[in-house]
Amino acid sequence: MIESEREACQKRLSDLEDKRILVVQDTTSFNFAAHHKQGLGVLDDNRSAGFFAHTSLAVSLQGVPLGLLEQSVWQRPLSTAKKDNAHQALPICEKESRKWLDGLESSISSSTPIEYITVCDREADIYELFQFAHNAGAKFIVRAAKNRRLEAGGLLFEALASWSPHTAIELEIASRRGAETHVAQLELRFSSLTVLPPKNRSQQNSSLRLEPLLVQAIDVREVACAADLEPIHWIVLTNLTIDNAAVACQILKYYSYRWLVERFHYVLKSGCEFETSQLQTYEALRRFLGLCSSIAWRLLWMTYQARQTPEASCASILSTSEWQALCAYMGKSPDLPKQAPSLRQAMRWIAQLGGFIGRKRDGDPGVKVLWRGWEVLQTIHAAWLIFHPPQNPHPTQDVGNV
């Protein structure tokens, strides 16, 4: 199922005019401690039953999800006591963190003429990822977590703290309270630095030869925020060229889209309610995850595409029979419009099916209410097809069903 999604995503990307795409990666865990399942591993607490999934989501430079490029699933065995930090001497191919390199490799292995920019959070601050990207000519944007040694002497965080701000900027980012966004007032610093490999890596055991690498470092600090929130402080490392503050700000904007993959996992859990599945085996759950992932990314796509191009035709995301069924139901009439309604109108109708009131202060509907409305629409659509069967008994799958 995931391979089919990946092929469909590559096809959509190859048809785009913009040949630069973000690949946002993140990991989530599925907890089945409350349900009796067979063949599951353990989660981070080394006790609860469940498994993990690592997703690579294609995102446009405007922040619209475009599909799944990769999703790996695995179980973690029950671990026994080990010497602290013993894993650091292991080669990357023997670590779970290999998932970040695999996600990057899955995008650059594509035959489409597209430049992919891998976007990851602090867990991906792995020197092997930077080295792998350097060797492969791939681009990355990663939030720093480690205070790395510098070729010029000293440490990364201390060097950044000593810089004077280049300028003050405003950046719209996802709220830490939910799906909403807010505008943050930030101080911006950026420069080129050469970082050194970690001392605890054994070159004999490493699958990559680690060398000093030139990276661009961006430091942003929030100068004013709500009293009940922790101020934003991001240190972002990238191998993209930064010529001026405007380019640095654009890279930060790309990094802010990383929250979309978290929203994707949120839809899987809160919308598709994957963790409440009554399937009993790991293999059955893996197959069901593939089905849910197909639905979840499409729902996320519709949500953000409607915000990006609200006046576009909804025919870009709904099949002909879907938007016709929606219009007939919401209009309480069999008389259909000659053209499909706008994307914004269709999304608000779907949200209303899920309980969205649509008051002025409510803003745009979120993915949770759209998920509930989408479920209702599928029932309406099924009834519509009974009374309006397609003329072609084996119609070609259109855009709305991809």
C-alpha positions as CSV (number, residue, x, y, z in Angstrom):
1,M,0.0,0.0,0.0
2,I,2.8,2.4,0.9
3,E,4.7,1.6,-2.3
4,S,1.5,2.4,-4.3
5,E,1.2,5.7,-2.4
6,R,4.8,6.5,-3.1
7,E,4.5,5.9,-6.8
8,A,1.3,8.1,-6.9
9,C,3.1,10.8,-5.0
10,Q,6.1,10.7,-7.4
11,K,3.7,11.1,-10.3
12,R,2.1,14.1,-8.7
13,L,5.5,15.7,-8.0
14,S,6.7,15.1,-11.5
15,D,3.7,17.1,-12.9
16,L,4.4,20.1,-10.7
17,E,6.0,23.2,-12.2
18,D,8.1,23.7,-9.0
19,K,11.0,21.2,-9.0
20,R,12.0,21.8,-5.4
21,I,10.2,19.8,-2.7
22,L,10.5,19.5,1.0
23,V,10.6,16.0,2.6
24,V,9.6,16.4,6.3
25,Q,10.4,13.4,8.5
26,D,9.2,12.3,11.9
27,T,8.7,9.2,14.0
28,T,5.6,8.3,16.1
29,S,4.7,5.4,18.3
30,F,1.4,3.5,18.4
31,N,0.4,2.4,21.9
32,F,-1.7,-0.8,22.2
33,A,-1.2,-1.4,26.0
34,A,-4.9,-1.3,26.5
35,H,-5.6,-4.0,23.9
36,H,-4.4,-7.6,23.7
37,K,-2.4,-7.9,20.5
38,Q,0.0,-10.6,19.3
39,G,3.6,-10.1,18.2
40,L,4.0,-6.5,19.3
41,G,7.2,-5.0,20.6
42,V,7.6,-2.4,23.4
43,L,7.6,1.4,23.4
44,D,10.1,3.8,25.0
45,D,9.1,2.8,28.6
46,N,10.3,-0.7,27.7
47,R,6.9,-2.0,29.0
48,S,3.9,-0.8,26.9
49,A,3.0,-2.9,23.9
50,G,3.1,-1.2,20.5
51,F,5.3,-0.4,17.5
52,F,6.8,2.6,15.7
53,A,6.4,4.3,12.3
54,H,8.7,6.7,10.6
55,T,7.1,8.9,7.9
56,S,8.5,11.0,5.1
57,L,5.9,13.4,3.8
58,A,6.3,15.5,0.6
59,V,5.4,19.1,1.2
60,S,5.4,22.0,-1.3
61,L,7.4,25.2,-0.7
62,Q,4.1,26.8,0.2
63,G,3.4,24.4,2.9
64,V,0.9,22.0,1.2
65,P,1.2,18.3,1.9
66,L,1.6,16.4,-1.4
67,G,1.8,12.7,-0.4
68,L,3.8,10.0,1.2
69,L,7.3,9.3,0.0
70,E,8.2,6.7,2.6
71,Q,6.9,5.0,5.7
72,S,8.9,2.5,7.6
73,V,7.4,0.4,10.5
74,W,9.2,-1.7,13.1
75,Q,9.0,-3.2,16.5
76,R,11.5,-2.7,19.3
77,P,12.4,-5.8,21.4
78,L,12.5,-5.7,25.2
79,S,15.9,-4.3,26.1
80,T,18.1,-5.5,29.0
81,A,20.4,-3.3,31.0
82,K,23.4,-2.0,29.0
83,K,26.4,0.2,29.7
84,D,25.4,3.9,29.4
85,N,26.1,5.3,25.9
86,A,27.3,2.0,24.6
87,H,25.2,2.5,21.5
88,Q,27.3,5.5,20.4
89,A,30.2,3.3,19.3
90,L,27.9,1.3,17.0
91,P,27.9,2.0,13.3
92,I,24.8,3.9,12.1
93,C,23.6,0.8,10.1
94,E,23.1,-1.0,13.5
95,K,21.1,1.8,15.1
96,E,17.4,2.7,15.0
97,S,18.5,6.2,14.0
98,R,19.4,4.8,10.6
99,K,15.7,5.7,9.8
100,W,16.7,9.3,9.1
101,L,19.3,8.3,6.5
102,D,16.8,5.8,4.9
103,G,14.2,8.6,4.7
104,L,16.7,10.9,2.9
105,E,17.9,8.1,0.6
106,S,14.4,7.2,-0.4
107,S,13.8,10.7,-1.8
108,I,17.1,11.2,-3.6
109,S,16.8,7.7,-5.2
110,S,13.9,9.0,-7.3
111,S,14.3,9.3,-11.0
112,T,12.3,12.5,-11.2
113,P,14.2,15.8,-11.8
114,I,13.3,17.2,-8.4
115,E,15.5,18.7,-5.7
116,Y,14.4,17.3,-2.4
117,I,15.2,19.1,0.9
118,T,15.0,16.9,3.9
119,V,13.5,18.7,7.0
120,C,13.9,17.1,10.4
121,D,13.7,18.0,14.1
122,R,16.4,17.7,16.8
123,E,16.3,13.8,16.9
124,A,17.9,13.9,13.4
125,D,20.9,15.9,14.6
126,I,23.2,13.0,13.6
127,Y,26.6,13.6,12.1
128,E,26.2,10.6,9.8
129,L,23.1,12.2,8.3
130,F,25.1,15.3,7.4
131,Q,27.9,13.2,6.0
132,F,25.5,11.1,4.0
133,A,23.8,14.2,2.5
134,H,27.2,15.7,1.7
135,N,28.4,12.6,-0.1
136,A,25.1,12.2,-2.0
137,G,24.8,15.9,-2.9
138,A,21.5,16.1,-1.0
139,K,20.1,19.1,0.9
140,F,18.9,19.1,4.5
141,I,17.5,21.4,7.2
142,V,17.9,20.0,10.7
143,R,17.3,21.6,14.1
144,A,20.4,21.3,16.2
145,A,20.4,19.4,19.5
146,K,24.1,18.7,20.1
147,N,26.7,21.3,21.0
148,R,29.2,20.3,18.3
149,R,32.9,21.1,18.2
150,L,34.0,23.7,15.6
151,E,37.1,23.5,13.4
152,A,37.9,27.1,14.4
153,G,37.8,26.1,18.1
154,G,35.1,26.2,20.7
155,L,31.6,24.9,20.6
156,L,28.6,25.6,18.4
157,F,26.2,27.0,21.0
158,E,28.7,29.3,22.6
159,A,29.8,30.6,19.2
160,L,26.2,31.4,18.2
161,A,25.5,33.1,21.5
162,S,28.4,35.5,20.9
163,W,27.1,36.8,17.6
164,S,25.2,40.1,17.2
165,P,21.7,39.8,15.7
166,H,21.6,40.5,11.9
167,T,18.0,41.7,12.0
168,A,14.6,41.2,13.6
169,I,12.0,39.1,11.7
170,E,8.4,37.9,12.0
171,L,7.6,34.3,11.3
172,E,4.2,32.5,11.3
173,I,4.6,29.2,13.0
174,A,2.4,26.4,14.3
175,S,1.0,27.0,17.8
176,R,2.2,24.7,20.5
177,R,-1.4,24.5,21.6
178,G,-2.8,23.1,18.5
179,A,-3.2,23.4,14.8
180,E,-3.5,27.2,14.8
181,T,-0.6,29.5,13.9
182,H,0.8,32.6,15.5
183,V,3.3,35.3,14.4
184,A,6.5,35.1,16.4
185,Q,8.9,38.1,16.8
186,L,12.4,36.8,16.5
187,E,16.0,37.9,16.5
188,L,18.0,36.4,13.6
189,R,21.6,35.4,13.5
190,F,23.3,33.3,10.8
191,S,26.8,32.3,9.5
192,S,28.9,29.6,8.0
193,L,30.7,27.1,10.3
194,T,32.8,24.0,9.9
195,V,31.8,21.3,12.4
196,L,33.9,18.4,13.5
197,P,32.8,14.7,13.7
198,P,32.0,13.3,17.2
199,K,35.0,11.9,19.1
200,N,33.1,8.8,20.2
201,R,32.7,7.5,16.6
202,S,35.0,4.7,15.7
203,Q,36.0,5.1,12.0
204,Q,36.8,1.4,11.9
205,N,33.2,0.5,12.8
206,S,31.5,3.3,10.9
207,S,29.7,2.7,7.6
208,L,30.6,6.3,6.6
209,R,33.9,8.0,6.8
210,L,33.2,11.1,8.9
211,E,35.0,14.4,7.9
212,P,34.8,18.0,8.9
213,L,31.8,19.6,7.2
214,L,30.8,23.2,6.2
215,V,27.3,24.0,7.3
216,Q,25.2,27.1,7.6
217,A,23.9,27.8,11.1
218,I,20.8,29.9,11.8
219,D,20.0,31.1,15.3
220,V,16.5,32.6,16.1
221,R,15.3,33.7,19.5
222,E,11.8,35.0,20.3
223,V,12.0,38.4,21.9
224,A,8.4,38.6,23.1
225,C,5.8,35.9,23.7
226,A,2.9,35.0,26.0
227,A,3.8,34.8,29.6
228,D,2.6,31.1,29.9
229,L,4.8,30.0,27.0
230,E,8.5,29.2,26.7
231,P,10.2,31.6,24.2
232,I,11.2,30.0,20.9
233,H,14.9,29.4,20.5
234,W,15.8,27.5,17.3
235,I,19.3,26.6,16.1
236,V,19.0,25.2,12.6
237,L,21.8,23.6,10.5
238,T,21.6,23.4,6.7
239,N,23.8,22.9,3.7
240,L,21.7,25.3,1.6
241,T,23.5,28.5,0.6
242,I,22.5,31.5,2.7
243,D,23.3,34.8,1.0
244,N,21.2,37.2,3.1
245,A,18.6,37.5,5.8
246,A,15.7,36.9,3.4
247,V,17.1,33.5,2.4
248,A,17.7,32.6,6.1
249,C,14.1,33.6,6.9
250,Q,12.9,31.4,4.0
251,I,14.8,28.4,5.3
252,L,13.2,28.9,8.7
253,K,9.8,29.0,7.0
254,Y,10.6,25.6,5.4
255,Y,11.6,24.3,8.8
256,S,8.3,25.5,10.3
257,Y,6.5,23.1,7.9
258,R,7.9,20.2,9.8
259,W,4.8,20.3,12.0
260,L,2.8,19.0,9.1
261,V,4.1,15.5,9.6
262,E,3.1,15.7,13.3
263,R,-0.4,16.7,12.1
264,F,-0.3,13.7,9.8
265,H,0.4,11.4,12.8
266,Y,-2.3,13.3,14.8
267,V,-4.9,12.5,12.1
268,L,-3.9,8.8,12.2
269,K,-4.5,8.7,16.0
270,S,-7.3,11.2,16.6
271,G,-9.1,11.0,13.2
272,C,-8.6,7.5,12.0
273,E,-8.4,6.3,15.6
274,F,-5.8,3.8,14.6
275,E,-4.8,2.9,18.2
276,T,-8.4,1.7,18.9
277,S,-8.2,-0.9,16.1
278,Q,-9.5,-4.4,17.1
279,L,-7.1,-6.1,14.8
280,Q,-5.1,-8.7,16.7
281,T,-1.8,-9.1,15.0
282,Y,1.1,-6.9,14.1
283,E,1.0,-7.8,10.4
284,A,-2.8,-7.0,10.2
285,L,-2.1,-3.7,12.0
286,R,0.7,-2.8,9.5
287,R,-1.7,-3.3,6.6
288,F,-4.4,-1.3,8.3
289,L,-1.8,1.5,8.9
290,G,-1.1,1.7,5.2
291,L,-4.9,2.2,4.5
292,C,-5.2,4.8,7.2
293,S,-2.1,6.6,6.0
294,S,-3.6,6.9,2.6
295,I,-6.7,8.6,4.0
296,A,-4.8,10.7,6.5
297,W,-2.4,12.4,4.0
298,R,-5.3,13.2,1.6
299,L,-7.3,14.8,4.4
300,L,-4.3,16.9,5.4
301,W,-3.7,17.8,1.7
302,M,-7.3,19.0,1.4
303,T,-7.1,21.1,4.6
304,Y,-4.0,23.0,3.6
305,Q,-4.7,23.3,-0.1
306,A,-8.0,24.9,0.7
307,R,-6.1,27.5,2.8
308,Q,-3.5,28.1,0.0
309,T,-5.9,28.3,-3.0
310,P,-9.4,28.8,-1.6
311,E,-11.0,30.0,-4.8
312,A,-9.7,27.0,-6.9
313,S,-12.2,24.4,-8.1
314,C,-12.7,21.5,-5.6
315,A,-12.5,19.2,-8.6
316,S,-8.7,19.2,-7.9
317,I,-9.3,17.1,-4.8
318,L,-12.8,15.6,-5.1
319,S,-14.0,13.3,-7.8
320,T,-16.9,14.4,-9.9
321,S,-19.3,12.1,-8.1
322,E,-18.0,13.2,-4.7
323,W,-18.6,17.0,-5.3
324,Q,-21.9,16.3,-7.0
325,A,-23.1,14.2,-4.0
326,L,-21.9,17.0,-1.7
327,C,-23.7,19.7,-3.6
328,A,-27.0,17.8,-3.8
329,Y,-26.9,17.0,-0.1
330,M,-26.0,20.5,1.1
331,G,-28.3,22.2,-1.3
332,K,-31.2,19.7,-0.6
333,S,-31.8,19.6,-4.3
334,P,-31.1,17.2,-7.2
335,D,-30.3,20.2,-9.5
336,L,-26.6,20.4,-9.7
337,P,-24.4,23.4,-10.6
338,K,-22.7,23.3,-13.9
339,Q,-19.3,23.8,-12.3
340,A,-17.8,22.4,-9.2
341,P,-17.8,24.7,-6.2
342,S,-14.7,26.4,-4.9
343,L,-12.3,24.5,-2.7
344,R,-13.1,26.7,0.3
345,Q,-16.8,26.2,-0.1
346,A,-16.4,22.4,-0.4
347,M,-14.2,22.2,2.7
348,R,-16.6,24.2,4.8
349,W,-19.5,22.0,3.7
350,I,-17.5,18.9,4.6
351,A,-16.6,20.5,7.9
352,Q,-20.3,21.2,8.6
353,L,-21.1,17.6,8.1
354,G,-18.6,17.0,10.9
355,G,-20.1,19.5,13.2
356,F,-18.3,22.7,12.2
357,I,-20.5,25.8,12.9
358,G,-18.6,28.3,10.8
359,R,-19.0,31.4,12.9
360,K,-16.8,34.4,12.0
361,R,-14.4,33.8,14.9
362,D,-14.1,30.1,14.2
363,G,-11.6,30.6,11.4
364,D,-10.8,27.7,9.0
365,P,-11.9,24.2,9.9
366,G,-9.2,21.9,11.3
367,V,-8.4,18.4,10.3
368,K,-10.3,16.7,13.2
369,V,-13.7,18.2,12.2
370,L,-12.9,17.6,8.5
371,W,-12.2,14.0,9.3
372,R,-15.6,13.6,10.9
373,G,-17.3,15.3,7.9
374,W,-15.3,13.2,5.5
375,E,-16.7,10.0,7.1
376,V,-20.2,11.4,6.6
377,L,-19.5,12.3,3.0
378,Q,-18.4,8.8,2.2
379,T,-21.8,7.5,3.3
380,I,-23.5,10.2,1.2
381,H,-21.3,9.4,-1.8
382,A,-22.0,5.7,-1.6
383,A,-25.8,6.4,-1.6
384,W,-25.3,8.8,-4.5
385,L,-23.5,6.2,-6.6
386,I,-26.5,3.8,-6.1
387,F,-28.8,6.2,-7.8
388,H,-26.3,7.6,-10.2
389,P,-24.1,4.7,-11.3
390,P,-21.1,5.6,-13.5
391,Q,-21.7,5.1,-17.2
392,N,-18.4,3.4,-17.5
393,P,-18.5,0.2,-15.4
394,H,-14.7,0.4,-14.9
395,P,-13.9,4.2,-14.8
396,T,-10.4,5.4,-14.7
397,Q,-9.5,6.6,-11.2
398,D,-9.5,10.4,-11.2
399,V,-7.7,13.0,-9.2
400,G,-10.1,12.9,-6.3
401,N,-9.5,9.2,-5.7
402,V,-5.7,9.2,-6.0
